Amino acid sequence: MLDRTNAARKPGESLVQRDRRADAGERRVQVTRTDILISRRLAGISMMIAVPIKAYRGVALAVEPAASGGAAYRLSLAHRDPDLDVILTETRDGGAVAADWKYWASFLDLPRLSGKDGAVEPLQGPPAGAPAKDMRARRRNVGVAKRRTRFARRRKQGDLARADAVFSGEREIVCYE
């Protein structure tokens, strides 16, 4: 499986992964921006589970020594429950896995994690591809939201000096002619 034949090239594609408890020994996984859809057949019953992206800890990169020498890279979504981990790609190409790692972290808005001795730790700094905080504010058009509407611009703005005048104890004169 180290030839990227089962790699998730695009979001929304179905991946076939090993699942020791499933009937055929495999499950189908679909990755979307909001959730992960895992479907499998267990004891003759088809089941599907949708796990929200925010339930995952991040996009983990594990490096293992390959049998033929060199290194083998595994890119996966790390979850607290190991049965819900999703392998995104397995390859021997370090450049390709680095690009995929940055892409999936920015697409899913999850932190990048590095794996050491079976444990994963977050990398320092913001996730790859994350816009700066000032860019997020600019995209929301905060300045436009503070503007007056077309109809409010026709009216005069209030005068605080006039608002302070309080008339009490006086009679109201009404004339109906």
N, C-alpha and C positions, 0 to 999 in steps of 0.2 A: 504493500500500500504506500510505499514511499515514492511513487511516481506521479503523484498528484492526480490520479484518476478519480479519486473520491473527494476532491477538494471543492469547497464551496466557492465557485467563481463569482456568482452573483447572489444577492439576497433574494430570497423567495424560492430558490432552487431546492429540490428535495435531495437529501443526502441519505445514503444507506449505510448504517453503522452496525457494528456487532453489539448484540445484547444477549447475554448469557441466559437470561430468564425467559426470553421470548420463544415462541414456538419454532420458528425457522432460524432462530439464533440471530435475528437482525431486526432493526427498527428503522423507520423512516423519520427524518428530522427535517423540518422546514424552518429557516431563520427569516424572520421579518424584523422590521425596525422596532416593533412594540412587544413582540413575544416570540417564544420558541414553541413550535408545534411538534410534539413527539407522538407518533402513532406506532403501535405494535399489536401483535396478536398473542394473547396469553391464554392458554388452556382452551383454545378454540374461540375465544371472545375477542373481537376487535375493540381496541381502546385507543383513545386519543387524549393527550393532556396538553394544555396550553400554559406555559410557564412565562410570566412577565419578565422582560429583560432586566428590570430593576432587582429581580431576585438573584441575579448572577453577580458574583464578586468582581469579575473582570475578564479580560481576554488574556489567557495565560500562554506563555511560550516555554516549552520544556525542551531541553537539549539532552540527547542521549547518545552514547557512542554507538556507531553503526557496526555491524558484523564485518563488513568489508573495509573497515577503517573510515576515518572521518567522523562526521557528526550527522545525526538524524534529528530533525526538528519536528515538533508536534505543536500545533496551534489549536487551542481549545477554549471554550467558555467554561470558566470555573464556577461551580456551585457548591454550597455547603454539603449537599447530598451528592456523593460521587456518582450515583446512578443517573443524575440529571446533567452531568457534564456532557458537553457536545464537542466532538472533535471537528474543527473546521478544516484543517488540512494537515497532511504529513508529507514532508519532503526532505531532500538532502541539500537543496539550494538555499543557502543562507540569505542571499540578497532577495529572493522571492518571498521568503517567509517574513523578512523584516518589513517589506512593503505591505504584505497581507496583514501583518500585525497592526501596523499603523492604520490601515484602511478599516479593519473591523472595529478597532477601538473608537475611531472617530464616527463610523457609521452607527454603531450601537450606543455611543456616548457612555462607554465604560472605561475604567482605568486599565492600563496595560500592567500585567503581572508577569514576574519572572519566576520560574520554577527552580528550586534547589532542594534536593533530597526528598522529593514528594510534596514539599510545602511550597506555597506560592506567596510572594511578597509584592506589594505595589512598587512600581518605579517612582523615583522622585520627580516632582514637577507635574504640570497639567497633562491630561491625556493628549495624545497626538491629534492634531487637526482641530483642537478646541479653539474657538475664537476668543479673543481677549474680552474682558468684561466690558470695556468701553464699546467694543464692536456689537455686543449683544444689546446694549442700551440704544445704540444708534439704529439698529435694525428694528426696534420696536417703535420708532418714531415718537419718542417721548416729547420732543419739541412740538410736534403737530398736535398732540393731545391737549396741550395747554393753551392752544389758540382759541379765540372766541369764534362761535359759529357765525354763519353769514347773517342771521337775523339779529344776533346779539351785537354785532358790529354796528348796526343801524342806530341802536339806542345809545344814549349817553351813559357814560360810566357814573356810578354813584359818587357822591361827594361826602366824605366823612364829616366835614364841618356841619353840614345840614342835618346829618343823622343824629348829632348830639342834642339837638333842640327837642325838648320834651315839653308838651303843653298839657298841664293838668289843672283841674279845678275850673275849667272854662266851659261855657255852654256852646252847643253846636247850633248854628243858625242855618235852617233849611228853608228854602223858598220854593213853592210849587206854583208857578204862574203860567 
